[in-house]
Amino acid sequence: MANFEVDPAPWLPHGHQIIDGGPTCLPRTFYSPSVDPPRRHDSICVAELLLPPPGALIPHWRQQVWNFIEDNLHRTVEEVQPCLFGLGFYRLRSPAARAALVNHIPYQIQNGIFVRFVNHDDRENHRAVQGFRNGWLMFLSVPLDYRNDYDLANAISSFGKLLHWHQDDELLERTIVYVSFPSEARVPRDVVFSKFANVGGVKESWTAVCYILTAEFVDAIPHDEGQMPINGNPHPLPGQLMQNINNFVLPQFPELGWNDPLPNAPVPIQPQEQAFNQPQLEEEQVMDLDEDL
């Protein structure tokens, strides 16, 4: 969640004014789609001056940055629009062109004036919270016409994200869903399903109670990768596994195998094996070996 100041007046359609809900207005609501939206704006970035200018000068600097991109960086800008944070949206010709600007250090467009580019979804209103949970929830008395993937995902999106609906349950009164949610305290005790009637100015509602069945931390990771045994067999018969704490000799993923020598390469003779396990070669035999190699 992000908190920031906003002046909505420049964004109002002509002839409209804002109606404030007063001190009891709902301060915030949440939405978590069950399926992430497709990425259709990967060629758009936002320009930000390291020293933000006064609001009256933002249009001037928006044009200056546009000229800098095309004249100095020699990149085509297909569209420029104002935005709430930074100087404006800049649509380039491709995501690769945007990445070149975003991954670059801040550009100096004038003496002491630096501009940087960020992705359109990495602005001031972008935030993250560490840690969430996955678990099973049980709803009782969900309206039968609302027991479908679309409506359940919308209802759960107010506090979490629907991952799976257990549709094999034969009980119509019970709805079991697998959900991602921030914490147990953020899961409501009930969810109100409602609709606005076509006539009469009536809003109908149905209340379904909610219970948490399981809650597991998602940020728990499994054990570290196991080192390859020194004999190169990670799956021997029971009782024959060689556990290596530190493997400094063999690579973890060999390309030729553990015991395969290079093609046409002689097997090297270890000094200790020659001294203790093999008889010493005569000088004539050594010369014959050299001739064979």
Summary of the structure (lengths in Angstrom):
residues: 293
radius of gyration: 33.0
end to end distance: 72.8
largest distance: 113.0
contacts: 602
relative contact order: 0.10
helix: 20%
strand: 23%
